[in-house]
Amino acid sequence: MNYTFHWLPAFRALPDMLWGALVTLEVAVLSMLLGVFFAVLLALGSGSKYRVLRGLATSWIELARNTPALFQIYMAYFGLGSLGIHLDSFPALLAGITFNNAGYLAETFRGGLRAVPPTQVRAARSLGMGQIQAFRLIVLPQMFRVVFYPLTNQMVWAILMTSLGVIVGLNNDLTGVTQELNVRSFRTFEYFALAAVIYYLLAKLVTLSARLLAWRLFRY
C-alpha cells in the first residue's frame, strides 16, 4: 500500500465540518418535528372509519416504508419539479426525510395508541373530559412513554439520512462539506473518516440525551 495519510488538512477543516454538522442536526430535528406531527395524523387516519382518510394514510405509510429514502428525496427534488413545484436542495431533503419519518413513526404511534387501554378514555370521559381533551391529557402522555425509545432510534436514522442531501446538491451539511473538501484535495479517506466519527458522535449524543431524558421523565 503506497497511500500516505495526511491528517493535518482534515483537522484544519474540522471547524467547517462542525458547521456542516449543525446543518445536519437542523435538518434532522426539523424532519422529526414535522414527522411526529404528520405521524400522529396518519396513525389516527389509518384507524379512521372514513375510507378516504384510511386509504390516504395507508398509502403514505406503505410508500414511506417500502420505497428507498433516496427515491423519496429524488421525488421531492426532481419529481415535484416536473409538476412545476421547484424546491431547493434543503427543503427537498427536508420534505423527503419528513415523508419517510412520518411513515415509520405512524406505525410506531399506532402501536402506542393500541397500548393505551380503552378503559382509560372511558374513565376520562366519565370525569367530564371531552374527546379531544381526553386524547391530549390521557392518551398522548401514555403513548409518548411507549414510543419514546423508537422515537430516539428514528432520530438517529434521520441524522444518518441527511447524508443523502448530497445527491440533490446540498453542500453545506456535513456530507456536503466533506464532499467539497474531498473534491479540492482528493484526501478522501481522511475527510470521510473524520465525517464518520462526527456522525458517530452525533448518534451517541442523541442516544445518551434520550437516556437522560427518559430517566428524568419516566423514573416514577
C-alpha positions as CSV (number, residue, x, y, z in Angstrom):
1,M,0.0,0.0,0.0
2,N,1.6,3.3,-1.2
3,Y,-1.0,5.6,0.3
4,T,0.4,8.2,2.6
5,F,-2.1,9.6,5.2
6,H,-2.2,13.4,5.7
7,W,-4.4,14.1,8.7
8,L,-3.4,17.7,9.3
9,P,-5.5,19.2,6.4
10,A,-8.5,17.2,7.7
11,F,-8.1,18.5,11.2
12,R,-7.7,22.1,9.9
13,A,-11.0,21.7,8.2
14,L,-12.7,20.5,11.3
15,P,-14.5,23.8,12.1
16,D,-16.1,23.8,8.6
17,M,-17.2,20.2,9.1
18,L,-18.7,21.1,12.5
19,W,-20.7,23.9,11.0
20,G,-21.9,21.3,8.5
21,A,-22.8,19.1,11.4
22,L,-25.1,21.9,12.7
23,V,-26.9,22.0,9.4
24,T,-27.2,18.2,9.6
25,L,-28.8,18.5,13.0
26,E,-31.1,21.2,11.8
27,V,-32.5,19.1,9.0
28,A,-32.8,16.0,11.3
29,V,-34.6,17.9,14.1
30,L,-37.0,19.7,11.8
31,S,-37.8,16.5,10.0
32,M,-38.5,14.8,13.3
33,L,-40.8,17.6,14.5
34,L,-42.7,17.6,11.2
35,G,-42.6,13.8,11.0
36,V,-44.2,13.5,14.5
37,F,-46.9,15.9,13.6
38,F,-47.8,14.1,10.4
39,A,-47.3,10.6,12.0
40,V,-50.0,11.4,14.7
41,L,-52.4,12.4,11.9
42,L,-51.5,9.3,9.9
43,A,-51.9,7.0,13.0
44,L,-55.4,8.4,13.6
45,G,-56.2,8.4,9.9
46,S,-55.2,4.7,9.5
47,G,-57.7,3.8,12.2
48,S,-60.4,6.1,10.9
49,K,-63.9,4.8,10.0
50,Y,-63.8,7.0,6.9
51,R,-62.4,5.1,3.9
52,V,-60.8,8.1,2.2
53,L,-58.8,9.1,5.3
54,R,-57.8,5.4,5.9
55,G,-56.8,5.0,2.3
56,L,-54.7,8.2,2.2
57,A,-53.0,7.3,5.5
58,T,-52.3,3.7,4.5
59,S,-50.9,4.8,1.1
60,W,-48.5,7.3,2.7
61,I,-47.3,4.7,5.2
62,E,-46.9,2.0,2.6
63,L,-44.9,4.2,0.2
64,A,-42.7,5.6,3.0
65,R,-41.9,2.2,4.5
66,N,-41.5,0.2,1.2
67,T,-39.5,2.6,-1.0
68,P,-35.9,3.8,-0.6
69,A,-35.4,7.1,1.2
70,L,-33.2,8.0,-1.9
71,F,-36.3,7.6,-4.1
72,Q,-38.4,9.8,-1.8
73,I,-35.8,12.6,-1.8
74,Y,-35.4,12.4,-5.6
75,M,-39.2,12.7,-6.0
76,A,-39.2,15.8,-3.7
77,Y,-36.4,17.4,-5.7
78,F,-36.9,16.2,-9.3
79,G,-40.4,14.7,-9.3
80,L,-42.2,17.8,-7.9
81,G,-40.1,19.9,-10.3
82,S,-41.7,18.1,-13.2
83,L,-45.1,19.2,-11.8
84,G,-44.0,22.8,-11.6
85,I,-43.2,22.8,-7.9
86,H,-39.5,23.6,-7.6
87,L,-37.8,23.0,-4.3
88,D,-34.2,23.9,-3.4
89,S,-31.9,21.2,-2.0
90,F,-32.6,22.0,1.6
91,P,-36.4,21.9,1.6
92,A,-36.3,18.9,-0.8
93,L,-34.2,16.9,1.6
94,L,-36.3,18.1,4.5
95,A,-39.5,17.0,2.7
96,G,-38.1,13.6,1.7
97,I,-36.9,12.8,5.2
98,T,-40.1,14.1,6.8
99,F,-42.1,11.9,4.5
100,N,-40.0,8.9,5.5
101,N,-40.1,9.7,9.2
102,A,-43.8,10.2,9.2
103,G,-44.4,6.8,7.6
104,Y,-42.3,4.9,10.1
105,L,-43.4,6.8,13.1
106,A,-47.1,6.4,12.2
107,E,-46.8,2.7,12.7
108,T,-44.9,3.2,15.9
109,F,-47.7,5.6,17.1
110,R,-50.4,3.2,16.0
111,G,-48.8,0.6,18.2
112,G,-48.5,3.1,21.1
113,L,-52.2,4.0,20.8
114,R,-53.2,0.4,21.0
115,A,-51.1,0.0,24.1
116,V,-53.3,2.5,25.9
117,P,-56.3,0.6,27.4
118,P,-59.7,1.9,26.1
119,T,-60.9,2.0,29.7
120,Q,-58.6,5.0,30.3
121,V,-60.5,7.0,27.7
122,R,-63.9,5.9,29.1
123,A,-62.7,6.8,32.6
124,A,-61.6,10.3,31.4
125,R,-65.0,10.8,29.6
126,S,-66.8,9.8,32.7
127,L,-65.0,12.5,34.6
128,G,-66.4,15.1,32.2
129,M,-63.5,15.4,29.7
130,G,-64.2,15.9,26.0
131,Q,-62.9,13.6,23.4
132,I,-60.0,15.9,22.4
133,Q,-59.2,16.7,26.0
134,A,-59.1,13.0,26.9
135,F,-56.8,12.3,23.9
136,R,-54.5,15.2,24.8
137,L,-54.3,14.7,28.5
138,I,-54.7,10.9,28.9
139,V,-53.8,9.1,25.7
140,L,-50.9,11.2,24.3
141,P,-48.8,11.1,27.5
142,Q,-49.1,7.3,27.8
143,M,-48.5,6.8,24.1
144,F,-45.4,9.0,24.3
145,R,-44.0,6.9,27.1
146,V,-44.4,3.7,24.9
147,V,-42.9,5.2,21.8
148,F,-40.1,7.2,23.4
149,Y,-37.2,4.8,22.5
150,P,-38.4,4.1,19.0
151,L,-38.5,7.9,18.5
152,T,-34.9,8.0,19.6
153,N,-34.0,5.4,17.0
154,Q,-35.8,7.3,14.3
155,M,-33.9,10.5,15.3
156,V,-30.6,8.7,14.8
157,W,-31.9,7.3,11.5
158,A,-32.9,10.9,10.4
159,I,-29.4,12.2,11.2
160,L,-27.8,9.5,9.0
161,M,-30.4,10.0,6.2
162,T,-29.3,13.7,5.9
163,S,-26.2,12.4,4.2
164,L,-28.4,11.7,1.1
165,G,-28.7,15.5,0.7
166,V,-25.5,15.5,-1.4
167,I,-27.4,13.7,-4.3
168,V,-29.7,16.8,-4.7
169,G,-26.8,19.3,-4.5
170,L,-26.9,20.2,-0.8
171,N,-23.3,21.3,0.0
172,N,-23.5,22.9,3.4
173,D,-24.4,19.9,5.6
174,L,-21.7,17.5,7.0
175,T,-21.6,15.2,4.0
176,G,-21.8,18.1,1.5
177,V,-18.9,20.0,3.2
178,T,-16.9,16.8,3.3
179,Q,-17.5,16.1,-0.3
180,E,-16.4,19.7,-1.2
181,L,-13.2,19.3,0.8
182,N,-12.6,15.9,-0.9
183,V,-13.0,17.3,-4.4
184,R,-10.5,20.0,-3.6
185,S,-7.8,17.8,-2.1
186,F,-8.6,14.2,-3.0
187,R,-7.9,13.2,0.6
188,T,-11.0,11.0,0.6
189,F,-10.1,8.7,3.4
190,E,-9.1,11.3,5.9
191,Y,-12.1,13.6,5.3
192,F,-14.7,10.9,5.2
193,A,-13.2,9.1,8.2
194,L,-13.4,12.3,10.2
195,A,-17.0,12.8,9.0
196,A,-17.9,9.3,10.1
197,V,-16.5,10.0,13.5
198,I,-18.7,13.1,13.8
199,Y,-21.8,11.2,12.6
200,Y,-21.0,8.5,15.2
201,L,-20.6,11.2,18.0
202,L,-23.9,12.8,16.9
203,A,-25.7,9.5,17.1
204,K,-24.2,8.7,20.5
205,L,-25.1,12.2,21.7
206,V,-28.8,11.7,20.8
207,T,-28.8,8.2,22.4
208,L,-27.3,9.4,25.7
209,S,-29.5,12.5,25.8
210,A,-32.6,10.3,25.3
211,R,-31.5,8.0,28.2
212,L,-31.1,11.0,30.5
213,L,-34.4,12.5,29.4
214,A,-36.1,9.1,29.9
215,W,-34.6,8.8,33.4
216,R,-35.9,12.3,34.2
217,L,-39.4,11.7,32.7
218,F,-40.1,8.1,33.4
219,R,-38.4,7.3,36.7
220,Y,-41.8,7.0,38.6
